Amino acid sequence: MPSGSEWIIVLVIVLLVFGGSQLPKLAKNLGKAQKEFKDGLADGLEEHPQAAETVEQRELRELRAERAARDAAGAPERNDLS
């Protein structure tokens, strides 16, 4: 991540490339793009809620289901979830 002085250099270069009058338009378009991305991500998660599940959450859920199945069958318990 750039430090404070590096951000100043980046801003000066952006100002030189785009000009002062174009910066508000650029910022507005970046804001719109960010909002569309977040909306699309939220729509995708509504359609596929499992996609947001992390690997650890999935493994934990599977271990719990396995343990519940063993308990129901009367099998001896494994010590996976210490």
C-alpha positions in Angstrom: 0.0 0.0 0.0 1.4 3.4 -0.9 2.5 5.7 1.9 1.4 9.4 2.2 4.1 10.8 -0.1 3.5 8.2 -2.8 -0.3 9.1 -2.8 0.7 12.7 -3.4 2.8 11.7 -6.4 -0.1 9.5 -7.7 -2.5 12.4 -7.4 -0.2 14.8 -9.2 0.2 12.3 -12.1 -3.6 11.8 -12.2 -4.1 15.6 -12.3 -1.6 16.0 -15.1 -3.1 13.1 -17.2 -6.8 13.9 -16.7 -6.8 17.6 -15.9 -8.7 19.3 -13.1 -12.0 19.5 -15.0 -12.1 15.7 -15.6 -11.5 14.6 -12.0 -15.1 15.1 -10.8 -16.4 13.0 -13.8 -13.8 10.4 -13.1 -14.7 10.2 -9.4 -18.4 10.0 -10.3 -17.8 7.1 -12.7 -15.7 5.2 -10.3 -18.4 5.6 -7.6 -21.0 4.3 -10.0 -18.8 1.3 -11.0 -18.3 0.5 -7.3 -22.0 0.6 -6.6 -22.8 -1.6 -9.6 -20.2 -4.1 -8.5 -21.5 -4.2 -5.0 -25.1 -4.6 -6.3 -24.0 -7.4 -8.6 -22.2 -9.1 -5.8 -25.3 -8.9 -3.5 -27.5 -10.3 -6.3 -25.1 -13.2 -6.8 -25.1 -14.0 -3.1 -28.9 -14.0 -3.0 -29.0 -16.5 -5.9 -26.2 -18.7 -4.5 -25.9 -18.2 -0.7 -23.5 -21.2 -0.5 -20.9 -19.2 -2.5 -20.3 -16.9 0.6 -19.5 -19.9 2.8 -15.8 -20.1 3.6 -13.8 -23.3 3.3 -13.5 -23.5 7.1 -17.3 -23.0 7.6 -18.0 -25.8 5.0 -15.5 -28.2 6.6 -17.0 -27.5 10.1 -20.5 -28.0 8.8 -19.5 -31.3 7.1 -17.8 -32.5 10.3 -20.8 -31.7 12.4 -23.1 -33.6 9.9 -20.7 -36.5 10.0 -20.7 -36.5 13.8 -24.5 -36.3 13.9 -24.7 -39.3 11.5 -22.3 -41.3 13.6 -24.2 -40.4 16.8 -27.5 -41.5 15.1 -25.9 -44.8 14.0 -24.2 -45.4 17.4 -20.7 -45.4 16.0 -17.7 -44.5 18.1 -16.8 -40.8 18.1 -13.7 -39.4 16.3 -12.0 -36.4 17.9 -11.8 -34.0 14.9 -13.3 -30.9 16.6 -11.2 -30.6 19.7 
